[in-house]
């Protein structure tokens, strides 16, 4: 389905479209168990959790993260 399939959406203002999008995300979140997670994502989450559990002191502070982001610009 595309936006053009629902003419009413194309007539909405940008703020109205944003509110609609928020409502759509909320409806998806309410049914999150029905959204399949690929096995590769589950494996990556498990890997990251294990890394954290083995090395909890290796996390970045928010300031460190911001510094790294700024350094890339």
C-alpha positions in Angstrom: 0.0 0.0 0.0 1.2 3.5 -0.9 0.1 6.9 0.2 -1.4 7.5 -3.3 -3.7 4.6 -2.6 -5.5 6.6 0.0 -6.3 10.1 -1.5 -7.3 11.5 1.9 -3.7 11.2 3.1 -2.4 13.3 0.2 -4.7 16.1 1.3 -3.4 16.2 4.9 -1.1 19.0 6.0 2.4 18.0 7.2 1.4 18.3 10.9 -1.6 16.1 10.3 0.5 13.5 8.4 3.0 13.5 11.4 0.1 12.9 13.8 -1.2 10.1 11.6 2.3 8.5 11.4 2.5 8.6 15.2 -0.8 6.9 15.5 0.3 4.2 13.0 3.5 3.6 15.0 1.5 3.4 18.2 -0.8 0.8 16.7 2.2 -1.2 15.5 3.8 -1.0 19.0 0.5 -2.2 20.6 0.8 -5.4 18.5 4.6 -5.8 18.6 4.5 -9.5 19.3 2.9 -10.0 15.9 5.9 -8.2 14.2 8.4 -10.9 13.3 12.0 -10.4 14.2 14.6 -11.9 11.8 16.8 -14.5 13.4 19.9 -12.4 12.4 18.5 -9.5 14.5 17.9 -11.7 17.5 21.5 -13.1 17.2 22.9 -9.6 17.1 21.0 -8.5 20.2 22.2 -11.6 22.0 25.7 -10.9 20.9 25.5 -7.3 22.2 24.0 -8.3 25.5 26.7 -10.9 26.0 29.4 -8.3 25.2 27.8 -5.9 27.8 27.6 -8.6 30.4 31.2 -9.6 29.9 32.5 -6.0 29.8 30.0 -3.6 31.4 32.6 -0.9 31.9 33.2 -0.5 28.1 30.0 1.5 27.6 30.3 5.0 26.3 28.9 7.9 28.2 26.6 10.2 26.4 29.3 12.9 26.3 31.8 10.4 24.8 29.2 9.4 22.2 28.6 13.0 21.3 32.3 13.6 21.0 32.7 10.7 18.6 29.8 11.9 16.5 31.2 15.5 16.4 34.7 14.2 15.5 33.2 12.5 12.3 31.7 15.7 11.0 
